[in-house]
Amino acid sequence: MTKLPRVALVTNVLPHYRVPCFEALAERLPGQVDFFVLAEILTERYFVLADAHPNLPVHVLSGKAWAHPPFDDVHLNDPRPVLRDYDLIILGGWAEPTFLLLWLLAQLRGTRVAFWIESTLYDGARDTWKESYKRLLLRRAGGAIVMGKSSAAYCEWLGLPRSRIFIAPNAGDSAYFRKQAASLLPRRAELRRALGVEGVVILFVGRMVEFYKGVSTLLSAQAELEKKNLPAQLVLIGEGADRAEYKRTSAELGLRSVRFENFMNHAALSRYYAAADIFVLPSRSETWGLVINEAMEFGLPIVTTQVVGAAADLVHPENGFVVPPGDVAALACALETLARNETRRQAMGECSRAIIAQHTPEAWAEHFARAVETMLR
C-alpha cells in the first residue's frame, strides 16, 4: 500500500472560530494532517478559545512565551514533534521564533516547507529589513497559502511567483452564525427592546487597541453624526488597553449615543449582530477581520478601511464602503449615507449575505487541500 504524504500545520493558538475549518481540512485529508499550536492562549487577544476538540489531531508544543504588548506574545517552542514524520510543514506566519527555527531545521533536513499567510502590504510598516528576510523565507518555500487577494498581492510583492500562491478564502464558524441569524433576525424588534438599543445601530466588535482598530476615528465620526442630529447609536463591543481612553474621548466629545459593552461569547454577540443596522471596522492595521464575515451572515452593510484584509474580497460597492484609515470625514460620510437610507441598508445587507455564502470552512478546506496536493507534487 502506498504511504500517504503527511502534513503538519503549525499555528500560534487555536481559537474557536478555526475549529470548523480545521475539522473540514482533516476530513478532506483523512489521516494526513496534524495541527500544532505554540500556546493555548495569547495574553493580548480577546477571543473565544476552542474547548475540547476530539475530532482534531491538535498538539500543543512545549516551550516559553514572552509578552509583547500590544502585539501578540512571542514563542520559542520545542520543534522536534513537528520534524518527526511529515512530508510538508506549513508555518502560520514568520513573526514567531518557533516558525523561523522550524524553517531552518526543515531546510537542513530537506523537508518541504510552506507558509499560511494572513499579512498584507498594508497591515504594518513595509520595506524594512524584515521584508528582506521574508523574501529569503519564501524563496526557499514550496509556496504560500493565503487568505485572500490582499495577502496574495503581498506575497507577490515579496517576490513569490503567482504560480506558488494559493488562495484559500478565509472563513470562520459560518454555520454557527448562519444558524444564529436564522433564529434571531425574525425576533429583531424584540431583541432591540431587550438590549435597549434604538434608532440606527452602528456596531463595532474588536480589540480596543488604537494601533490596530482606530476606534478614535470612529468616535470622531460619531460626533459628526450627532452634530447633524442623526438617530445613530454607536455600540462598541470589546476590551483592550485603550478602552478607558476611548471612554474619556467619548466624554470629551460629549457623545450622547455611545455604549461600551464587554467582550462576550458568540451567543451573546449574535444578539447584537441581529439588532444592528450597520457594521463598522475602522482599523489602522488588520490582516483580515473575521468579524466582517460574521456581520455579513446577519445581512449587515459593511463600512471598513482600505487596510483591512477582508475588504478586497468581501466589501464591494454593492454591500458597503471602504474608506481610508484615520479619515474622519470619509468614515462619517459613509455612515451618514447608510444611516439616512434604510432601503439602501437592506439592499446592501442582502448582498452581504450572498457574498459571504461562499466563505465556508468546507470551501476553505477544499482550496487548502488542493494547494497542499499541488505543493507535494
N, C-alpha and C positions, 0 to 999 in steps of 0.2 A: 504494500500500500504506500502511495506517495505521501510523504510527510508534508502537511500544510505549513506554509510560512507563518511565523508568529510575529505579532506586533505589540510593542509597548508604547502606550500613550501616557506621557508624563505631564502633569499639570500641577499648579500650586495648591489648589484646595478643591473640595467637591461641594459646591453649593447645590441646593435642592433643584434649581432650575436646569442643571446639567444632567441630572439623573435620567430623564426620559431620552435625551439624545444618546447618552452612553448605553442605555439599555437597548435602544434601536440599533446602535452600531454592533453591540455584542450579538444581537440576533442576526444581523446582516453578515457578520463574520464569525460564525459559531466556533468556539474553541480556539480562535486565532488571536484574540485581542485581550490584553490585560491593561488595567489602569493603575497608575501610580500617582500618589499625591505627596507633596512636600510637607504638608501640615494638615491638621484637622480644622484649624480656624485661623483667620487673619485678624489681627487686633485693630486695624484701621478700617475694616469693612463692616457694613451692616447689611446682612442678608440672611435668609433662612438656610441653614446648613442642612445637608442631607442627613436623615436619620439612618435607620437600618436600610441596607441595600443588598438583600440576599441574592438578587439575580445578577449582581455585578461582581466581577473579579477585581476588587479595589484593594490596593495595598498602600499603607502609609509608610513612607520611608523614614527611618530614624535619622535624627540629625539635630541641628541647632538653628534657632531663629533669632534675628535681631530686629527690633522695632526701628522703623524708618519713617515716622510721621512727617507729612500727611500721606506719604506713599505706602505701598504695601510692604509688609515685612520682607526681610531678606533671609534666604535659607541656604544652608550648606548641609547636604544630606549624604548618607552612605549610598553610593551609586551601584554597589555590587548586585543587588537584586534585579536591576534593570539590564545588566550586562550578561546575565547568565545564558539565556536561551532564546534570543529574539533576532529575527532577520531584519527588522526595521524598528528603529526607535524614533518616535515622534515627540519633539520637545515643544511644550506650550509657551514658547517665548525665548527671550535671550537676556532678560534682565536679572535672572537668578544665577548665583554662583554654581548651583547644582546643575543647571542647564549647560553652562559652559564646561563644567567638568565632564558631564556625560558626552558632550560633543567631542571633546578632546580624546577621551578614552575610546569612544567609538571609532574615531579616526585611526587610532593606534591599533585597534583590534580588527579593522576592516569591516565594521558593521555599518550598514546603511543608516543614515540619519536624515530626518526631515523636520520641518517646523510647522506648528499650528499657530497662525499669527492673527492677532486682532489689531495690532498697531496700524496707524495710518500716517500720512505725511503731516497731518495737522493736529495730532493729539499731544504734541510736545515740541520742544525746540529741535530743529534738524540741522543737518550739515555740520556736525561736530565730529570729534574723534570717535564717538560711539558709532556713528554711521559707518566708519571705516571698518570697525571690527564686525559689524553686522554684514557688510559686504563679503568679508572673508568667510564668515559662518555660512552664508548662503551659497557661496561659490563651491564649497565642499559638501553641500547638502543635495539630496536627491530631489528636493522640491519643497514647496510650501503650500499648505492648505490654509486658505484664508476665509474670513467671514463674509466678505462682500467686495464690491467694486473699489472702495477706498483702500482696503488692505491690499488688494491686487495691484493697484496703481503704486502703492508704496514699495512693494516687493520689486516691481519693475524698475522703479527709481533707484533701488539698491543694486540693480544690475542682474536680477534673476530673469532668465528668458521666460517669455509668456507661456511657452510650452511646458514649463515646470511649475506653473502656478495653477492651483486648482481651487475653485470656489465651492465651498460647502455652505449654503445660505444659513446664516445664524438663526437659531431657534431656541426658544425656552420651553416651558411646560405649556404648550399651546392647547393641548386637550383639556387641561385643568381650567385655564382661563376662559376657553370657549364654553365649557360647561357652566362655569360661574356666570358668564354673560347671559346665556340662555335662561338661567334660573332667576337672575336678579333684575335684568332690564324690564321685564313685564311689571315689576314692582317698584319702578324707579321713583314715582311720586311718593310712595310710602317710605322708601329709603331716604329720600331727601328730607322728609319731615323728621324721621328718626335721627338723622345725622345733624340736623339743624342747619342745613345749607339752603341758600335761596339765590334767585337771580341766575346769572350766567356764571357757572362754577368753573374756574380755571384751576387745574390740578397740576402740581409738581410732585414728583416722587424721586428721592435720591439722597445721596450723601451730602450733608451740609458742610462742604469744604469748598471755599471760594475758588481755589486753584482749579478744581475740576468743574464745578457746577455753575458758577457765575450767577448765583441767586441774587446778588446785589443788583444786577442789571434787571432782573425780573421785578424786584421790589420797586425800582425806579419806574419801570414801565407801568406797574400797577398804580403808582402815584399819578401818572399821566391819565390813566383811565378814570381815576376818581376825580381828577380836576374837571373832567367832562361829564361828571355825574352819571357815568355808565353803571348799570346794576351788575357789576362784576365782582365776584367774591373769589379771592385767591386762597387756595388751600395748599399748604406746604407740608408734605409728609416725609419725615426722615430725621436723622440725627447726625452729629458730626461736630468737629472742632469749632466751626464758625456759627453754630446755631444761635448762641447767645448774642453774638454780634449782629446777626440778622434781626433778632428781636429788637435790639437797640435801634438799628437802622429803621425798622418799621415804625417805631415810636417817634423817632426824629422826623420822619417824613409825614407823620400824622395820618398814617393809613388807618382807615376805618373798617375795611373789609378784608382782613387777612387773618387766617387761622394757622397756627402751628400744631401739627399732630406728631406724636412719637412714631418711631419705627414700629411696624406692625406686621403680623403674619399675612399670608396670601389671602386667607378667607376674609379678614377684616379689610385688607387693601382692596379686594374686589368690590366691596360695597361702595367705596369712594370712586372707583373707576365707573361703576354703574350710575352714580349720582352726578358725575361731572359732565360738562359740556365741551370743554377744550382741554387737551393735554399739552403741557409745555415743558421742554427740556432746554434751558438756555446755556448749555455747557460751554466752557472755555477749553476743555480737554476731555474727550470721550471716545474711547476706542470703538464702541458700538452703541450701547444704550438699550438694553433689553426691555426696559420699562416702556419704550415705544412699541415694541411688539405686543406687550400686554395691553396697553391702552387701545391699540388698534383692534384687538379682539372684542373690545366693548364698543366699537363703532365711533371712536372719537377722532375728530380732526386734530392734526399734529402741528405744533409750532416748535421749531428747533433751530439749531445753528449749523453753519457750514462745516464746523469741525467735528460734528457728531458722525461717527462711522456709519450708523444706520441710515443717515439722511439720503445718501446716494441711492440706496436700494429700496427704501420704504417710503420716503416722503417726496411726493410729486405735486405739481400744481393742482392735481385733481383731489388731493386729500390733505393738503397742508401748506405750510410756509416754511422756507429755510432762509434764515437771516444771518448777517454777520455776527460773530460773538462780541459781546460787550456793547452792541449798538442799541441803546435805549429807545431811540426814535423808531427804528425799524421793528423792534420787538413790540413796542406799544402799538404801532400801526397794524401789524398782523393780528394782534389780539383784539384790537378795536374792530377791525374788519369782520372777524368772526363773531364778536360779541353783539354786533348790530344786526346780524343776518342769520336768523335761526334756520331758514331754508337752506342756506349755503352750508351751515354746520352739519345739517342732517345729510346732505348730498355728499359732503366730504367724508363723513363718517361711514357711509355705505361703501365708498371707495376704499377706505382704510380696511374694512372687513375683507373686501375682495382681494386686496394686495397681500394681506397677511395670511390668507388661506393657504398660500404656497409655502410658507415658512413653518414647517413642522419638523419634529425630531426625525420622522421617517425620511423626509426629503434630505435633511442634513446628513443622516447616516448613509443614505444611498450615494450621495456625492462624495462623502468622505471615503467610503469603501472603494468606490471607483478610483479615487486618487491613490489610495493605498495599493490597489491591484496594479495600477499603471506604474507606480514607482518600484514595486517589487519586480516587475518585468524588466 
